[in-house]
């Protein structure tokens, strides 16, 4: 009988911290983590700009999504961080270093912030932390960030964090709520040799 592979906890999960934040591993078995993940990926603003390949509609789906991310981390494909307040430990959002290619020393970063944490620079500060970790501990040379055309807030965050605009990619992202139509995206990138921006 086939056995489902379970992610094994790793004592070496990094916890980058600074700028009033700590980036922690998500725990699929934590009710609080699963609930925060569900709220994040069901938020209307998230769904306006992102389309998941597999929709998450309940707590069980949230746990399954987090377990899949833990497996990706175990296999070295990505690392998913729960953005938390450094003092209280309150979950503020998510940031992931994805599509890790150790041979080419490249990766892609993506993030979202819970509604109650917006307007406080959480995305900017967590992106600076994740980039520092990717360039340092992971040894990445190039870190990409893409966002749907028209998402001006993401454009500003990218530029603020030193991710230069490199062009528009045609038909690279799924349209909201659809798997049969596509939209364009801006591509931003930062190199390890670029200067690190000052904390805003």
N, C-alpha and C positions, 0 to 999 in steps of 0.2 A: 504494500500500500504506500502510495506517495505521501511524503511528509512535507508539510508547509515549512519553509525555512523561516526561522525567527531571528530578528536582529539581536545580536548579543551586545550587552552594554560594554562600552570601552572606557577604561579608566583614563585614557589619554585624550578624551574629548576636550578641546581647548575652550577656554572661557576668556576671550579678549575683553578687556575692560578699559574704561576711560571716558572722558567727556560726560560723566554722570550716568553711564550705562554699563551693563555687563551683558555680554552675549553668551547665552547658555544653550545646552542641548535641549531639544524638545523631548518629553517623555510620553510615548504613546499610551502608557498605562495610567497616567495622571488624569483624573477627571478635569482638573483646572486647565491643564494644557490642551486637552481635547476640546474643551468648551471654547477656549480662546482661539484655537485653530479654526473651529467651525464658524465662530463669529467673524473672524478675519476673512475667510474665503467666501462667506455668504453676504458680506457687506456690499451694498449696491455700488459704492464707488469702486471697490475692487473688481466687481463683475463688469463694470463699464469699460475697464481697461484690460481685463484679463479673461481668458477662457480656458478653463481646465479641461484636459483631455477626458478626465473622469470626474463628473460632478460629485461634490460632497454635500449631502443634504441632512445628515444626522450625526450623532456622536459616534456611532459605529463606523460610519464612513470617515469621520475625522481621524479616529484611531488607525484605521487602515491606511489612510494617507500618510500619517506620521510614521507608521511602521515601514511603509515603502521608502520613505526618506531615510530612515535609519539603515535600511539595507543598502541604499545608494551610498551612504556615508561609509558603511563597512567595506564596500567594494571600491571606494575611492573615487566615485563619480561626482559626488557633491557633498557639501556640508551645510546643514540647516541649523540656524541659530534662532533661539527665542530671544528677542530684544527685551531686556528688563531694566527697570530702574535700579541703579547700583545700590541704593540705600534700602528701599522697601522690597525689592524683588518682584514688584508688580510687572506683569507682562504688558508690553507696549506694542509689540508687533513681531514681525519676522524678517530675517534677512538670510539669503542663501547664496553660497558660492557654488555655482552649478557648472555642468559641462566641463569638469576639470580634465585637462589633457596634460599630464605630467611630462610627456615627451616634448611637446611644443611649448610647455610652460604657459598655458593659456587657461582662462576660465571666464565665466560670465556671472554677473551678480544681479540679483533681483530682490525686491523687498516690498513689504506693505506694513502700514501702521494702523492700529485700531482707532476707530473714530474718536474716542475720548482722549487719545494721546496726540492727535494732530495739532499742528500749529505751534509746537514746542521744539522744533528742530530735531525730532527723534530720527527721522529718515536720514538727514544730513549727518548727524553724529554717528549713527550706526553704520552708514556707508563708509565713513572715514575709518572707523574701527575695523570693519570687515576687510577693507582694502589693505590696511596696514598688516593685518594678519595674513592675507593672501600673498602679499609681496614678501613678507618676512618668513613666517613659519612654513608656508606652502611652497615658497620659491617661485611664485608666478612671475612671468615677465610682462604679460599683457592681460589686462582685466577689462572685459567688455561689459557694457550696459546698454540694453535696448528698451525702448518703450513705444507704445502706439503713437502714431502721428496725432498731434493735438493735445497730448498730455503735457501741458506746459509746466505743471508743477514738477514732474519728473525731469524735464529738461533743465529747469533751474537747479534742482538738487544735483544732477550730474555735473553741470558746469561748476557749481560751487565746490564740488569735491574733486575737481581737477580732471574729470572725464570729458575730454574734448569731443565736440561734435565731428563726426567723420563722414556723414552722409545719410541718405534715406534708402532703406532697403525695401524693395517693392514686394508686396504680397507675402510678407514673411510671418505675420501673426494672424491668428484666427479672429474673425469678426465676433463681437459679443454674443455669447450664447449659441454660436453656430460652429459646425465642423466641416462646412461645405463652402465657406466663403472666407476671403482673406483681406487683410488690410496692411498698409505700409507702416514702417517703424523707423524711428531715428536710431542710428547707431552712434554710441559714444564709447570712448576707450581711454584708458590710462595705462601708461607703461611704468615699470618699476623705476626707470630712470627719470621720470617726470618728478618735479618737486612736489612734496606733500603740501597741500593747502593748509593755511592756518585755520584753526577752529573758529567758526563764525560766532 
